[in-house]
Amino acid sequence: MPLPVPAELTAAHWSAASRALLAKALAEFSYEELLEPVPDGTDDGGRYRLDLPDVTYRFRARRGSYGSWFVDPASITRDGSEDVDTLAFVLDARKTLGLGGDTAGHLVRELSATLTADTRLLATAPDAAALADLPYAELEGYQTGHPWIVPNKGRQGFSATDARVFPPEARARVALPWIAVHDSIADYRGVPGLPADRLHAGELDETTRERFTLTLAARGLDPATYHWLPVHPWQWDETTVPLFAADVAHQRIVPLGEGPDDYLAQQSIRTFSNVSHPHRHHVKLPLSVLNTLVWRGLPTERTVAAPAVTAWVLGLRDADPFLAEETRVILLGEVASVTVRHQVLESLAGVPYQYRELLGAIWRQPLPAQLDDGERARTLASLLCVDPAGRSLLAELVARSGRTPREWLRRFLHAMLPPLLHFLYRYGVAFSPHGENAIVVFDAEDTPTRLAVKDFVDDVNLADLSARPDAAPPEWNTLPAQVGEVLLREPPAFLCQFLHSGLFVGHFRYLAELARVHLDVPTEEFWDLVRAEILAYQARFPELSDQFEIFDLLTPRIERLCLNRNRLVLDGYRDRPERPHAAVHGTVPNPLAVHPRAD
C-alpha cells in the first residue's frame, strides 16, 4: 500500500507558500522589533536590508499604520539569490531573534505545518467571485488564518492524516461522536429556560435520543444520572481515552455513538457549524492541540459560567434600545455547557493549564437563525482574502454593492463600530472583535448593515474601575457573582486594547492596506473614516463624555502588543499553569489621533 502524500504538496506550491510566509515573518517580526531592517539606500527608499550574522536579506516594503510593515514577497533575496525559504530563514535569524534550541525546533515544526496547510489553500483557492458566493460555514474553509501570528496553523498534536480531516481548510464534513458522563464528574449549565432535555430535543432527533438512552440502559446504567455531550473525534482518541481511562473503565464515561448531523470546522478548529441543520447550535469542543499561542481546550471554570455570562450580556443588549433596535447587533450567546472534571489533574497545584481544559462542550446560538431574509454573513477575517489572480474579496463585494469604495467603507464602519463603542463606553464591557469573533452581516446587495459577535466566555472583559468607582455603570449591580468571578477585569487603558489590538491593529491595519491597493482609498483616509465614526458616536451620546476620557481611543500613542514575541522570546513552548497573554513592547503611533506622533 503506497504511503499517502498530499497531492498539493509540490515544489511549486511549497516555494510560493514559503515566499509568502517569509514576507509575513519579515513584516511581523519587524513590527514587533524582533528584527530591525534598515533602508538599503539603493533606489527610491522602498528597499530594505536585514543584516543577519552570516547572510543579508533584501526586500521591498511599505510602512503602514501603527508602524507596521508590508513586504513584497517577490522582492526577497538572500545574499543576492532569489532562492529563499522560511525554514532556512529560522536558521539564518535564530541568533538575532534570540531563539533557544528548543524554541527554534518547535518553531520549525509549526512553520512546516503552516506551510503544508498553505500549499493546500494555494492549490484549491477559488476566485473572488466564487468566494463571495459561498455560505458562511463553507467560506470558513478558504480563509488563511491569523494575519498577525506567523506560524498560524502549527496545530501541534495533529498528524498528517489528522491535518487532512480536521482543520477548516480540509473542508471535510465530520460527524461528532457523543458520550454520556456521570453527574459525579460532570455538570450541565444552561441559560434560563434551557434544561438539558430541551437542548437535546433541539440538537438530536427522537430516534437518536432513544438510541442513546437504550445504550445506557443496556449496560444497566440509569440515564437520568448522565449528561450527554459531543466530543471531538481526535480528542477522544488522543486525550479522553488515555487520560480518563479510569472513568471509562468504571462507566463514568460511556460512548453513545455518532450524532446524526454533519459539521464543518470553523477557523478556531475546535468550533463546528452544523451543516445538516444550520439552525441547530454551533458546538465548541476542547482540542488538546497547541495553535496560535495556546492549547485549544475549554477552561472548566469559564465553561461552567458560559451560560450565565451569556444571559447577562444578552440582558444588557435587550434592555438597550440603541443596541437592540437601532444597531440590531447580533450576540451569538453560549447558551449551554457541560464540564467534565479530571479528578486528579484538576486537583494538582501548578499543573499545566492544558490539563484543566480536557473535556466538555459549549453550545453557541447558531448564526443562520439570527439573520433576516436576504441577509448573509461573513467573518471579518474573510475580508482579507485575495484570490490567486490578485483580486480581493473586498473589491468584489464593493463592486457587487454598486456603491463607491468610500461609501461602502463608511457603511462597513457604521455597522462595526457603534455597538462595540456602546458596550465599551456605556457598560465598561469589551469584546475581542478580532477577525474570527467579529462577523459582518450584509444585505442582499452585499452592503454591510450590522455586526454579529461571538466568543463571550473567553473574550469578554470588564473594566477595572476600582480607581473610579463613580464611573461604574448601574448595570454592574445585576452582575451575578459567578460571572464577576470569571470575567477578567482590566484597567481602562488596557481594555481599549481589545479594540486597538483586536480590531484596529489585528485587522484594520491589513484592511487599510487592501483598501489602498484594491480600492484606491489612501491609508490616511481609511483612518479618517474610522475616527469620524468614533467621533460621530461620541457626538450622539454627549452624556458619556467622562467615559470617553476614561476609555481614550484617540490617544497619540498606544502600547505595542506583540503576539509573535510572546512565543519566540517570552514563553517559548514551555508548559505553564496559566494561559499566556500578549507581550507589550514599547509603543506605536495611533493613526486615530488627530496628530499622531511618529516614531
Secondary structure, DSSP 4 states (H G I P E B T S, - for coil): -PPP--TT--HHHHHHHHHHHHHHHHHHHHHTTSS--EE--SSSS-EEEEE-SS-EEEEEEEE-GGG-EEE-GGG-EETTBS---HHHHHHHHHHHHT--HHHHHHHHHHHHHHHHHHHHHHHHPPPHHHHHHS-HHHHGGG----SS-SSTT--BT--HHHHTTSSGGG---EEEEEEEEETTTEEEEE-TT--HHHHHHHHS-HHHHHHHHHHHHHTT--GGGEEEEE--HHHIIIIIHHHSHHHHHTTSEEEEEEEEEEEEE-TTSSEEEESSSTTSPEEE--EEEEETTEEE---HHHHHHHHHHHHHHHHHHHT-HIIIIII--EE--EEEEEEE--TTGGGSTT--GGGGS-SEEEEE--SGGGPPTT-EEEEGGGGG-B-TTS-BHHHHHHHHHTS-HHHHHHHHHHHHHHHHHHHHHHH-EE----TTTEEEEE-TTS-EEEEEE--HHHH-EEE--TT-GGGS-GGGGG--HHHHHHSEEE-HHHHTHHHIIIIIIIIIHHHHHHHHHHH---HHHHHHHHHHHHHHHHHH-GGGHHHHHHS-TT-SEEEEEESHHIIIIIITT---SS----EEEEEEE-TTSSSPPP-
